[in-house]
Amino acid sequence: MDQFAALTFVFLAGLVTAIATGLGAIPFFFVSDVSDRWNVALWGIASGIMVSASLFGLVFEGLANGTPLQLGIGMLAGVALVVVAHRVIEGADVNPKQYEEADFRKLLLILGILTVHSFPEGVAVGVSFADLGLDGGIQLFGFVVPLLAVFMTIAISIHNVPEGLAISIPLRSMNVSNWKLVWWAIFSSLPQPIGAVIAFYFVRIAREFLPFGFGFAAGAMVFLVLTEFIPEALELGERLPRGGRVELVAGLVAGFAIMVPLAFI
């Protein structure tokens, strides 16, 4: 298979997940606000999707291609990357209102912060395409695409919608126009196609690292759910009955219900 064509295909798959983030801004074309109840539920859905995709997609594939030790080392590396990245940018004061007037250094800072959240998801997409062009997949646009890659691309795309909504809410409160909300939502996930290409290229030239790659992506995503998504949902639900836990659990169940059947197709 032509290497450039394969890299382009993986980049476009990552770009699809990034564009899906822009869908999170669409509700503001019809309403001026989104309730905390729906916000909590959407974060729960995103969390359920991420965890189920990690467990039933990445972890299963990691164990099929390597040992539990290799998978575990990869997961620890994924967690470590997120922890280190958070510490590097900890305390950075980025005001969304300054996005449009941001100078070059400010834009670099913003991109660095957003990369912490979206780059590991891009890695997950890229790793899932490791068997692109090999037997056992489905035909799409002239490529034999692994079923895992289809599963992960769908999972990350669905997960990105509430992320886009979360990004749009503070910008909306500052009277940013609807189409600019869509742009900034997509911008927040632009590291995903980059991460997808890097991860795909790496595991293609060094396939012995494939189980580590699956573990890395799974560890990073589950850690983000536990340290970012769920705390964000609980914070939004503080004013709801029972602290929004009912909505969060309902969202988690819905997220699993969406993705688990796809994992076993």
Summary of the structure (lengths in Angstrom):
residues: 265
radius of gyration: 18.1
end to end distance: 26.3
largest distance: 56.0
contacts: 990
relative contact order: 0.25
helix: 80%
strand: 2%
